[in-house]
Amino acid sequence: MNSTGKDLSQADLIRNYVLMDLAPEEQNGFYEKYWRIMETEFGENFNKDKKEKQSFDYFVRHYLTIKNEGNIPNLDKIYESFKEYKQNQNINTQDLLVDLQRYAHFYCAMAFKKEEDKELYAIFENLKALDCEVAYPFLLELYRDYEENILSKNDFLEILKLIENYILRRAVCGIPTNALNKVFASFIKNIKKEQYLESVKAYFNLQKGNAIFPNDKVFNEALIHKDIYTRFKKKTYLFDKLENFDRKEKIDINEYTFEHIMPQNINNSREWQNELGENWQEIHEKYLHTLGNLTLTGYNSEYSNKSFREKQNMKGGFKESPFRLNNGLKNIESWNEASMKQRAKELAKDALKIWTYPKIDKEILENYKPKKEQYTFTLDNHKSLQSGKSKELFESLRKEILALDENVEEEILKQYIAYKFDTNFVDIIPQQNRLKLSINIYSDELDDPKELARDITNIGTWGNGKVEVILDSMENLPYCLGLIRQALEKQQND
């Protein structure tokens, strides 16, 4: 316990451990020169509960992740992990404190609004708004290399922006965050610092499954259809960036409120029901909280449930609004399903420019792919595919499968050809005049009205699938592709 009778914090334990073997005068000197500086920089965040993000405990966890080459220590065992690190490295106390205090300075600059460079400050604020604590092991490495002139400021800013884009796109697409700790921890050992920016872009491009960087198509679709108002915690950040995109005179949107252009309750509004048309209930439910129907205003209470034309023409209405988001609302004649869909598409176009995907040439990307042993087998090893009906079926199906998603990979094995996203979703076993498809989805999860799929979960067979389908005619190819697509989509969603 400390002098106040409370249990010692992780920070207290680490401090005592680092200083305990020193003479009293050295202890005081090192404390004032190094430890006290960290306490001052962290301020009230220094001894926060370990469950509070952006505290000293979290910083030490990130520090150890870097030092241990991407291995993430348990937050409940920071003190033990720190002791183990010091003992394994056999590092003297002063060198350890110098290094720890240096990284602590980087962390505080990024996490606690202490950065003096205005451009860096702004993007650190964006990252903080996105709650990106998981990225700090990599951020600390980046900051150190920036300070040491290994990483240029321009490349540093671009990489930070890519991290922001990655986190935002994933949040919009509803991708679970449980993979991100490992993604950012492993960045450290997967970048080539002589080609810093290029290797970061490549690493992002190569992520799959729950670690994927959503491409433009996926992000665009998710943004247009997502319930932004009730199911997206970062909606203030999202609308801030959309409103201030390409503006020098920024608007602080925190002074305003969200407005549903089509009101939340129209059950008693004949005017709104007529505006939306015969299917007004379905349209209202589908689009109410989506991007196309949301905007910002200072007149929320005045707007209330008024009709669209009243909201347009009243004092402070859409026609007088200074918001960029409301420009498209000034001259349209009605607010209906088509209007909401069109506005969502226009805002999504801006979003694609704000939160960009890391573009990299395919030839360059190939150099960053993990090196695999050369395939032992090629299509030439599958005699059934050299001519005739099986060849025709395979070539057509193969083309369609590879077109399902740009991240689908093909692997040619001795007995079958595998198609993978995160793992195999279909294996093709070539046979005389037909193809046997081993599809990796359980039969009770498969929509198969023609009942072509056979349950093979307890049957020994080539391939990794749960069901088996025979493709023996071009006529059935589109239907079989639909079954295969279900397996791929399940893997993507999982």
N, C-alpha and C positions, 0 to 999 in steps of 0.2 A: 504493500500500500504506500501511497505518497503521504505528504505531510497533512493533507486534508482528510485522510481516512478513506479515500477512494482507491479502488484497484488501479494499479499502474496501467497506463495505456500502452499500446504497441510502441508508440513513439518513445515513451519513458523507458520501456524495456530496452529498446535499441540503443538509446542514448547511454543508459547505464552500462550496457554490455560493451559499447565502443570505448568508453572512457574508464572502465573499472580498473584496468591494469596500469594506469598512469599514476604518476606521483600527483599529489594534490595541486601543486602549482601548474603542472602540465594540464591537468583536468580543467582547471579554471581558464587557462589560456586557450585551449582547444575549444572549450565551450563558447567562449566569447568570440573567437575568431571564425568559427564555422557553424556550430550548432545554433547559437543565438541568432545568427543571420538567417538561417532557415526558419526558425520560429517567427522572426519578424516578417519575412516574406509571406509565409503562409497565413499569418495573423490568426483570426478566429478559426480558420480551417485546420490549424495544426493538430489540435487534439479532439477533433470531431469524432463522434462514434464511427466505428469502422464501417457501419452500414451507410454512412453518409458519403455519397460520391464526392470526388475532388477533395479528399482529405489527405493527410500525410500518409496514412496507411495505404491508400490507393497509389499514391506516388511511389512508395517503396516497392509495391507490387510491380508497377511498370518498370522501375529501375532494375529489379531482379530479373524480370522477363527479358530485358535487353542483355544483361550480363550473362544470363544462362541460355543465350542463343534461342530464344523463343519459347522456352519452357515456362509456363505460367504457374506461379506459386499459389497455393490456397490462401484466400484472404484471411481466413481464421488462423493461419500459421505463418504470418509475415515475420514475426520475431524469430521463430525457429529457422525459417528459410534464410533470413539474413545472417544468422549465426553460421549456418552451414556454408553460405557463400563466402564469408570472411575466412573461415577455417580452410576451405578448399583452395582459395586463392592465395592464402598466406600473405595477405596484403597488410602493410603497416598502417597504423591508426591514422596518421596524418594524410597519407595518400588516399585512404578510403574516404575520409571526411572531405577532402578537397574535391574528389570525384562526385560524392553524394551531393555536396552543396552546389556544385556546378549544374548537375541535372535538376536539382530542386529549383534553381533559378530559371531554367528553361521551362519547367512545368508551371511555375507561378506566372511567368510571362504569358503563357498561352491560356491558362485556366482562370486566372484571377485579374484580368484586365490590366496587366502591368507592362504589356508590350508598348514600346514607344514608337515603333514604325507604324504609320497610319494604315498602310495597305495590309500588313500582317495583322494588326489589331482587328481590322474589319472582318477578315476571314476567320480569325480565332473566335470572334463573336458569333459568326454563323455556325461554326462547329459546336460551340457551346449551346446554342439554341437547339441544335439537333441532338444534344445529350450524347456526345460521341466519346465518352470515357474509354470505351473499348479500344479506341484508335491511339491512345496516348503512348503505348510502347513504341509504335512506329513514328508518331509525331516527335517524340523525344529524340529519336535517332536522326530524323530529318533536321530538327533544330540544331543539334550538335554539328551535323555536317554543314549546315548553312553558316554557323558561327566559325567553322574552320575553313570556309571557302571551298569546300569540296562540292557543295551544291550552290548554284547561283540563286540569287533572289528571284529571278523570273521563273526558274524551274521550281523553286520552293513554292512560290505562289500557285503555279499551275498544278502541282501535285496536291497541295492543300485543297484546291478547288475540286480536283477529281475525287478526293476523299469525301468532301461535302456532297458532291453529286451522287456518289455511290450510296451513301447513307440515306439521302433523301429519296432516291429512286426505289431503293429497297423498301423504305417505309411506305411509300405510296402503293407499291405492289404487294404489301402485306407479307413480305418474306420474313420468317422468324429470325431473330437476332442471335440465336444461340451459337451460330457458327463464327460470329465476328471476332471473338477473342482470339481464336486460332488464326483467322485470316490475317489480322494485323500483327500478331506475334510472329507469324511465319514470314511476313514481308521482309523482316530484317535479314534473313538468310537467303532470300530469293531475288534480291536486286543486284544489278551490276552497277557499281558506283561510277564506273567510267562512262556508262550510258544511263545515267540516273533516271531521267524522265521517261525515256524509251522503255526501260525495264519495268518501271511502275505501270505504264500503260499496258505492257504485255502481261504482267501479272494479273491485273484487273481483268483483261480479256480472257484469261485462261481459267477464271473461276467458274465453277459449275455447281449444280444442285443448290443447296441452301446458302452457298457463298457467292452465287452468281451476281454479276453486275447487269441488271436488266437492260436489254437493248432498247432502241427507240420505239419499236413497235409495241413491245410489252408495256413499257412505261406510258406511252401515249394512251393505250387502251385502258390501263388501270386508272390513270388520272381522270379520264373522261367519265368513267362509270363509277368511281369510288364514292362512297358516302363520306364526303369531306367534313361535313359539319359535326356529326356525332361520333365518327369513328377514326378521326385523324387528329392526333394530339398536337401535331406541328402545323396546324392550319394557319396560325398567325404568322409564323415564319414563311409559309408558302405564299400567302397573299401579300406579305411585305415585299417579297422578291418579285412577284408578278406585277405589283403596282409600281415599284421603283425601277423596273427593268428599263435600261437605256435612259434614265433620267439623271441629270446632274443635281437638280433641286429635289432632294429626297423628302418624302412625306412620312412622318412618324405615325404609322397606322394604329399604334397602341392607344391613340386618343379617340379612335372611332370604334364602331361595332359592326358585326356581321349583319347583313341584310339578306333575307330571302326575297328575291324579286317576286316570285310566286309565293304567297304567304304560307305559313305552316298550317293554318286552319282555313279551309275554304268551304267547309260543309254548309255554311249558311250564306255563302256568297254566290248568288245566281250569276253575277257578272263574271266572276272568275271561272265558274263552271262552263259558261258559254264561251269564254275566251279559249279554254282548253279543248272544248269539243265533247263529242259523245263519250269518249273514254276518259273523261276528266279524272276519275278516281285512280285509274291505273297510271295515267301520266303523272299525277300529283305524287303518288307513292314512289314511282320510279326515279323522278328527277328532283324531288324536293331539296335534298341535301347534297346534290352533286355540284361540281365545279360550275357548270353552265348557269345555275340558278342562284349562285351566291355572289355578293359584292360587299362593298364597304360603304358606310354612311355615318353621318353625324345626326341624321334625322330619323332614326329607327322608330321612335315613338310616334312621330308625326306621320310616317308612312303607314304604320299599323297594317291593316288588311285592305288598304285602298286598292282600287283597280290599277292596272298597269299604266293607263293613260293619265290617271291622277298622279301617280308617282312620277311620271315623266314631267308633267307641266306645273306642278305645285311649286311654291317657293322652296328653294333648296332641293328641288327634284332632280331627276337624272339629267335633264337638259341643262341645268345650271351646275352640275357636279364638277368639281375640279379633279376628280379621280380619273386616272387613265383607264382603270377598270370599267368605268361607266361610259366611255366614249361610244361604244357600240350600242348603247341603250338610248341614245338621244333622238334618233330619227326613225327607228323601226316602228311599224304600225301596230303590231300585236305581240303578245308574249305567249307562245305556245310550244309544243314539243319541238317543232322545227327550229324555232328561235333559240331554245335552250341547247339543242344539239349543235347548232352553228356556233354559238358563243363558246361552248366548251371546246370545240375544235380550234377556234382562234386562240383561246388562252393556252391550250395544249401546245400549239405551235411555238408560242413564246417560251413555254416551259422547256421544250426541247433545245432552245437556244441558251437558256439559263443554266440548266443542269445537263451538260453535254455528256455524250458517251466517249470514252477514250479511243480515238481513232488511231489505228496503226496498220501499216501495210501487211498483207497476209504473208508475204515472203519474209519480212522481218519477224513476224510473230512465230513462224516456224522455227526460228533459231532459239526461241525461248521455251518451246515445248519440251517436256521431260523426254530425255533420250530413252527410247525403248530398243530392245533387241530387235534386229531385223526379223520381219515375219519369216517363219520357216515355211509357210504355205502361201500360195497365191491362188487366184481363181483357176489357173491352169491345173491345179491339183484336183479340182472337182470336175471329173470327166463328164458328169451329167450336164454341165453348163457349157460345154464346148459347142454344142449345136442343138437344133431341134426345139421342141416345145418348152422344155425346162429353161433353156437359155433365154428364149423370148419372154417368158414369165418373169424370170429373175431380173433381167435388165430393166424391164418396165417397173417392177416393184421396187427394186433398188433405187431407181431415180426418184420415185415418190417418197420413199422413206427418208432419204437424205435431204429432201426438200421440206420435211416437216419442221425442222429446227436447225439453225446454223451450227448448233453445238453437238449435233448427232455425229458420232464417230463409228467407223466401220472397222471391224477386226476379222481377218480371214483366218480361220482355224482349220484343223485337219478334217473335222466332221461337219462343220457348219460355218456360216458367216454370221457374226454377231453385230448387232447395232446397239450402241450405248448412248445414254445421256449421262446420268449419274452412274448407273450400272446397266446391264443388258435389259432392254425392254422387248426385243424380239430377236430370235435366232432363226435363220433360214437353213433348213437341212435339204440340200438338193437331192432329188430322186429322179428316176426315169420318168419323163413326161409330166412331172408335177413337183411342187415344192411343199415340204412339210414346215409349218410355221409354229415355233415354240414361243408363245406370247406370255410375257411375264406379268400376269394379272390373274387374280383368283376368279373362278367362274361366277361366283355370286356377285362380283363387282363389275361384271362385263355385260354390257347391253348387246345382246346377240339374238335378235328376233328370228333369224333364220336357223338358229341352233346348230351352227357349223362347228362350234368349239367343243372339244372333248376335255374333260377334267383329267389331268395327268399328274396330279400332286403326289400320288402314291405309286406311280408307275415309273420304272427306270427307262429313260430315253435320252437321246442326245438333246442338248440345249438346256437352258436355265428357266424355261417358262413353267407356268402353272396350268396353262391350257394349250391344246394342240389343234391346229386348223390345217386342213389340206386345201391347197390352191392348185387347181388343175385346169382352170380356164381363165381367159382374159376377162370374161364376163363377170366373174366373181372378184376380180382384183380390187375394184373400188370398195366393195364391201369388206374384204379382208384388210385393206388399208385402214378402214374405219375402226376395226377391232384393234389393230396395231396402234393407232393414234390414241385410243383410250388408255393403253398401257403406258405410252409416253406421257400423256397428260397427267396420269396418276403420279408418275415419278416426279414430274415437274412440280405438281401441287404439294407432294409430300416433302 
